[in-house]
Structure formats: C-alpha cells, structure tokens
Amino acid sequence: MASAVAVQELSTAPPEKYILKDGIGGIDFPMLEHLGLLTSSETELEKLKLAFSSSGYIQ
C-alpha cells in the first residue's frame, strides 16, 4: 500500500476535486451570500454560519 507521500509524489497536479488557495483547479461551487434565504430554523442557520466562518468560507 502506498503512503500519502508516495501518492503525492506520483502526481504533478492536485486532485481535480480539491479547492486550492489561489483558486486554480478544484470544483466550482455556488457562493452562499445570504444565510437568511434558507428555510431552516435559527439554530440550524447559526450552526451553518459557524461551520462556514470557522472554515474560512464566510467572514
């Protein structure tokens, strides 16, 4: 079984489904601009907002 380092060394490009810091490569996904447009409870919206803000998607 190959280790993660060995697999990484075999490729010259990142996997196509990765989102890169500089925006090149990866998959396109729609931006969620206004959490209030969702039809969920306030608690669920707060959980979603916390998850996105802690991962850097929204500030």
N, C-alpha and C positions, 0 to 999 in steps of 0.2 A: 504494500500500500504506500503510495507517495505521500510525503508530508506536504503541508501547506506551502512551505518554502520551495520545495521542488516543483510543485504545480505552478507556482507564481513564476518561477524561472523559465518554464516552458512557453510562456505566453509573452508576446510583445505588446499586447493591448489588454486593458481591463475587460472583464466580462461585460457583455453588452447591456445587461440589466442593472449595472451599477450607476449611481448618480455621482459624478465627480465634482470636486470642489470648484474647478474652473469652468464647469458647465459643458465640457466637451464629452460626448459619449453619454451613455445611460439612456433611460427611457424618458419620454415626455409624460408629464402628469399635470392635470389641471391645478391651478392655484386656487386655494380656498381663501377668498378675500374677506368674507363676512360670515362669521360663525352663526350669527343670528338668523341667517336664511335657512338653516337646517331645522327640521321639525323634530327636535329632541328636547328632553327635559333640561332644565337649567343645570342640573347635576352632571348630566352626560356632556353637555356643552363645555362645562368647566373642566371635566376630565380630558376632553379632546383638546381644548386650548392649552392645558398644562402639558399634554403629551407633545403637541406641535412646538410649543415655545421651548420646552426643555431640549428638544432635538434640533432646534435652530431653524425650523420652517417658518415660524412667525415670531415677531418680537413684541 
